[in-house]
Amino acid sequence: MSGSDSRHSVGNVATGFSYEEPLLFEHSRPGRVGADLPRLDVPEVDPGKVLGEAALRDDLATLPELSEIDVVRHFTRLSTWNASVDLGLYPLGSCTMKYNPKLNERVARLAGFGSAHPLQPPKLLQGFLHLAYQLERHLAEISGMDRVSLQPAAGAQGELAGIMMIRAYFQHRGESRSRILVPDSAHGTNPASAALNGYEVISVPSGDDGILHPEAIEAAMTPDVAALMITNPNTLGLFESHVPRIAEIVHAQGGLVYGDGANLNPLMGIARPGDLGTDVMHFNLHKTFSTPHGGGGPGSGPVGVKNILVPFLPTPVITRRNGGVEAEYDLDYEFPHSIGRLHAHYGNVGMMIRAYAYLRSLGPDGLRRCAEMAVLNANYLLSRLRGAYHVPYDRPVMHECVLSDHHLAQTGVTTLDIAKRLIDYGYHPPTIYFPLIVHGALMIEPTESESLEGLDRFADALLAIDREAREQPELVQSAPHHTRRSRLDETRAARNPVLRWWPEGD
Ligand SMILES: *Cc1c(COP(=O)(O)O)cnc(C)c1O
């Protein structure tokens, strides 16, 4: 690391146009300001008198003091450090990092949406409520659900809402069920949502072919089971073809089926979870419906339900009176069995507007085409990589494929090394070491956005890395070589975080 440290010491220039960037606090110089306010032209008041002495702080906040250009350059430089969908293929499996059309941004920024206030009464938010209601109807149509709530702020919160509704449903029926079945290939949020609702999580093994079989559910299903949580296609990218039969088995014992809709992308316009027996599911607008994500948010994870769960929906529920141009929208709080409110105001509204623009600009045929292209792209990549990389479940896939480092055991090169080396080739690494049932998993989801040439370039990079791993394993094991920082000690970062405050030493 001495290389990058010495760069740091010469200021913020590293090499050429590649900048090392200090913290804003380190840029700070006493007295520097970024705002230019006119002279006060009203009588000065004593803030203690207006606010009360108790409301005043004793010392000044130690905020960085910066000029406007300091701030602009700081953030502009940092922005050049980002990998993003707009920069290149972003193969993060399970996350569906598809391209977000700029049209969606234009629409979300229209003044009527952009300057609306969340506390405006429904009467003054008719345009937005119309959009939200329509979006709910579109999601219901795509998924085969009866009603949708847009409140949850992420897939994980949609799951939480779904399992809360399942719990409320059984409570209302006077049934006490204590278990939830979760396949061993599930995303970690599934068992977490079940456990947060007080359920015991029962792990169900996938078959040798990577999917769930009716026999496994038959063996695990008892009258004590509230629900099965199932992801289709699953996290191996495989279509769960036994879902209708599995749902019958769960329903026969009075249980419900929760659908994790994070992988809805390859099903849109082709198959509907609701038709396959799912009773409640979440959507990830920030995956399937092209709203930007990464860096921790914002997200949007609407939850859809069949009629039996409608009484338990989060409130308020958007309702529509009259039809056609006379339609009027309002918020309904009169849901006595509701699980309550999950998000302040209306949820992450910007994401809803982007998703709506995406749906309306593609239309039903366009959505189906997206799904088909996502499947074609994933299978094309798999076919190019199959000979070189180990494929643990080698079957046609839906939207993503899972490879592993099994074939490189002799070389000592691991999945982590391959992921790091991809950075040198200009790619964000794929999801690694997930799903947990594949040792050393590399989970690759190209999405429908990529062209044939783009897929070929990415496959060529992975094939080149595979050759390097055999011929010069150290080169791969010490990657990345073309970044400002190479490998960080991830354990130390977690155990021994450097939480500096400014000014240093305070
Ligand atoms: C992303 C994902 C989730 C969780 O969604 P968030 O929006 O990240 O909370 C759940 N299940 C699967 C399969 C996912 O890929």
The ligand as an ORCA input file, in Angstrom:
! r2SCAN-3c Opt
* xyz 0 1
  C     -32.620     -8.929     -3.491
  C     -33.320    -10.097     -2.982
  C     -34.104    -10.027     -1.819
  C     -34.175     -8.808     -0.923
  O     -34.537     -7.646     -1.587
  P     -34.002     -6.213     -1.115
  O     -34.759     -5.271     -1.973
  O     -32.539     -6.199     -1.345
  O     -34.349     -6.069      0.339
  C     -34.808    -11.156     -1.443
  N     -34.726    -12.297     -2.146
  C     -33.958    -12.409     -3.261
  C     -33.919    -13.711     -4.004
  C     -33.220    -11.312     -3.712
  O     -32.453    -11.418     -4.797
*
